[in-house]
């Protein structure tokens, strides 16, 4: 069943793609400045309890693209 998209639906899709595209461009622009390991999780006291490589930022972008 094909549900027709309203102008609002199209607007939200375009805004989401622009946001993802902007984030990708920014990430490419600052890639060399990002530390090799970045914090990815904090405990209740605000201390870092897990680190990951900066490559994990691409995984997050890909996950948003697939959602």
C-alpha positions in Angstrom: 0.0 0.0 0.0 1.4 3.4 -1.0 0.7 6.2 1.3 0.9 9.7 -0.3 3.4 12.1 1.2 2.2 15.5 2.3 4.3 18.7 1.8 5.2 18.5 5.5 6.5 15.0 5.1 8.7 16.1 2.2 10.0 19.1 4.2 10.9 16.9 7.2 12.7 14.5 4.9 14.7 17.3 3.2 15.6 18.8 6.5 16.8 15.5 7.8 18.9 14.9 4.8 20.4 18.4 5.0 21.2 17.8 8.6 22.9 14.5 7.8 24.8 16.1 4.9 25.9 19.0 7.0 27.1 16.8 9.7 29.0 14.7 7.2 30.7 17.7 5.7 31.6 19.1 9.1 33.0 15.7 10.2 35.2 15.5 7.0 36.4 19.1 7.6 37.5 18.6 11.2 38.5 14.9 11.0 42.2 15.5 11.6 41.5 17.7 14.6 39.4 15.0 16.4 41.3 12.9 18.9 42.0 9.2 17.9 39.9 8.1 20.9 36.7 9.8 22.0 34.4 9.4 25.0 31.2 7.5 24.1 29.7 6.9 27.5 29.6 8.6 30.9 28.6 7.3 34.3 26.1 9.0 36.7 28.9 11.2 38.1 29.8 12.5 34.7 33.1 10.4 34.4 34.0 8.8 31.1 33.6 5.0 31.5 34.0 4.0 27.8 36.1 5.2 25.0 36.0 4.4 21.2 37.9 5.3 18.1 36.9 8.3 16.2 35.7 6.0 13.4 32.7 5.2 15.6 31.4 8.6 14.6 30.8 7.2 11.1 28.8 4.3 12.6 26.5 6.8 14.3 26.0 8.7 11.0 25.2 5.5 9.2 22.7 4.5 11.8 20.9 7.8 11.4 20.8 7.3 7.7 19.3 3.8 8.0 16.6 5.0 10.5 
